[in-house]
Amino acid sequence: MADKLLRISVAVDEGTRNTLESLAKRENKTISEVIRQAIMMYSKIRDRLSTEEINEYVDLVSKKDNIIIDIELWLMILDELNKHSSEEFWNLIEKIGYEHGLELKSKGVKSIEEVLNLFEFRHMFEVKKNDSENSYVLILATRNEVKLLKAYLCGLFKSLGVNNVEIIEGLRKLIVLLKD
């Protein structure tokens, strides 16, 4: 048996009403169905992410200059890159990191910790901070990412003016040491 529907009133401005009507028409649903679906979706998302994280994901995927890729395909691509790439390729990866660092800098990102947290949020690695040694351990999804991420982060840190950092390669991790 279907759940009994309860009627509630919600005040919305004209723009929200127009959006609801447009969504309902486009999806061939009633406004009530659109609202119920939106509330359930919002609840599922909020159970996993903060409002700030939701906004970051929406910003990330709506620009269409990022892709979501299957890990097996990513591994195959990295295997080939690590076997056959020239020094010029790795320099270009560092240059791209530098350019992305400039973008982050223009958005107010300044510290290594902010950068690492941002990329952890984007699922590039998991960050473990070691307070006593002023270092970070970046746990990568695969060992194949080590060289790529090291080159990228070197360029990114340079653009932020962070010169007191050393990145050490591990088997499936990078250790980021802050020098005094």
C-alpha positions in Angstrom: 0.0 0.0 0.0 1.3 3.5 -0.9 2.2 5.9 1.8 -0.6 8.4 2.6 0.3 11.8 1.2 0.0 14.8 3.6 -0.7 18.3 2.3 1.7 21.1 3.5 2.0 24.6 2.3 5.3 26.2 1.3 5.8 29.8 0.3 8.1 30.3 -2.7 9.0 33.4 -4.8 8.1 33.7 -8.4 11.4 32.5 -9.7 11.2 29.3 -7.7 7.6 28.8 -8.8 8.7 29.2 -12.5 11.5 26.7 -11.9 9.2 24.2 -10.4 6.7 24.6 -13.2 9.5 24.2 -15.8 10.9 21.1 -14.1 7.4 19.6 -13.8 6.6 20.2 -17.5 10.0 19.0 -18.7 9.8 15.8 -16.6 6.1 15.3 -17.2 5.4 15.3 -13.4 3.3 17.3 -11.1 4.9 20.1 -9.0 4.3 18.0 -5.9 6.2 15.0 -7.5 9.1 17.3 -8.3 9.2 18.7 -4.8 9.0 15.2 -3.2 11.8 13.9 -5.4 13.9 17.0 -4.7 13.5 16.6 -1.0 14.4 12.9 -1.1 17.5 13.6 -3.3 18.6 16.5 -1.0 18.2 14.2 2.0 20.4 11.5 0.4 23.1 13.9 -0.5 23.1 15.7 2.8 23.5 12.4 4.6 26.9 12.1 2.9 28.1 15.6 2.2 28.1 19.1 3.8 26.5 22.0 1.9 30.0 23.3 1.0 31.0 19.9 -0.4 27.7 19.7 -2.4 28.4 23.1 -3.9 32.0 22.1 -4.7 30.9 18.9 -6.5 28.2 20.8 -8.5 30.8 23.4 -9.4 33.3 20.6 -10.4 31.0 18.6 -12.6 29.0 21.4 -14.1 32.0 23.1 -15.8 32.6 20.0 -17.9 36.4 20.5 -17.8 36.7 17.5 -15.5 35.8 13.9 -16.2 34.9 10.9 -14.1 36.8 7.8 -15.3 36.7 4.1 -14.4 39.7 3.1 -12.3 40.6 0.2 -14.7 40.7 2.6 -17.7 42.7 5.0 -15.6 45.2 2.3 -14.6 45.7 1.2 -18.2 46.3 4.8 -19.3 48.8 5.4 -16.5 50.6 2.1 -17.3 51.2 3.3 -20.8 52.2 6.8 -19.8 54.7 5.5 -17.2 56.3 3.1 -19.8 56.5 5.4 -22.8 56.4 9.1 -21.7 59.2 11.5 -22.5 60.7 14.0 -20.2 58.8 16.6 -22.2 55.5 15.0 -21.1 56.4 15.1 -17.4 57.4 18.8 -17.8 54.0 19.5 -19.4 52.3 17.8 -16.4 54.2 20.0 -14.1 53.2 23.1 -16.2 49.6 22.1 -16.0 50.0 21.8 -12.2 51.5 25.3 -12.2 48.6 26.7 -14.2 46.0 25.0 -11.9 47.9 26.4 -8.9 47.5 29.9 -10.3 43.7 29.3 -10.6 43.6 28.1 -7.0 45.7 31.1 -5.9 43.2 33.4 -7.6 40.4 31.7 -5.6 42.3 32.4 -2.3 43.9 29.0 -1.8 47.3 29.6 -0.2 48.5 26.7 1.9 49.6 23.2 1.2 47.0 21.9 3.6 44.2 23.7 1.6 45.5 22.2 -1.6 45.8 18.7 -0.3 42.3 18.8 1.3 40.8 20.0 -1.9 42.4 17.2 -3.9 41.4 14.7 -1.2 37.9 15.9 -1.7 38.2 15.3 -5.4 39.3 11.7 -4.6 42.8 12.0 -6.0 44.3 10.7 -2.8 43.7 10.3 0.9 45.7 12.7 3.2 47.3 11.6 6.4 48.9 14.5 8.4 51.9 13.8 10.6 52.0 16.8 13.0 55.2 16.0 14.7 57.2 15.9 11.5 55.3 18.6 9.6 54.6 16.3 6.8 51.7 14.7 4.9 51.4 11.2 3.5 49.2 11.0 0.4 47.7 7.6 -0.1 47.1 7.0 -3.8 44.5 4.7 -5.4 47.3 3.0 -7.4 51.1 2.9 -7.6 50.8 4.1 -11.2 49.8 7.6 -10.1 53.0 8.4 -8.1 55.0 10.0 -10.9 52.1 11.9 -12.4 50.9 13.4 -9.1 54.4 14.3 -8.0 55.0 16.3 -11.2 51.6 17.9 -11.0 52.0 18.9 -7.3 55.5 20.2 -7.9 54.2 22.6 -10.5 51.2 23.5 -8.3 53.3 24.3 -5.2 55.6 26.4 -7.3 52.8 28.6 -8.5 51.6 29.1 -4.9 55.1 30.2 -4.0 55.6 27.2 -1.7 59.4 26.5 -2.1 60.0 24.8 1.2 58.5 21.4 0.3 60.0 18.1 -0.7 58.0 15.3 -2.3 59.2 11.8 -1.8 57.9 8.9 -3.8 56.7 5.7 -2.1 55.2 2.6 -3.7 51.6 3.8 -3.6 52.1 7.1 -1.8 53.7 10.5 -1.8 55.3 12.0 1.3 55.1 15.8 1.3 57.7 17.2 3.7 57.6 20.9 4.8 61.2 22.1 5.3 61.9 24.8 7.9 
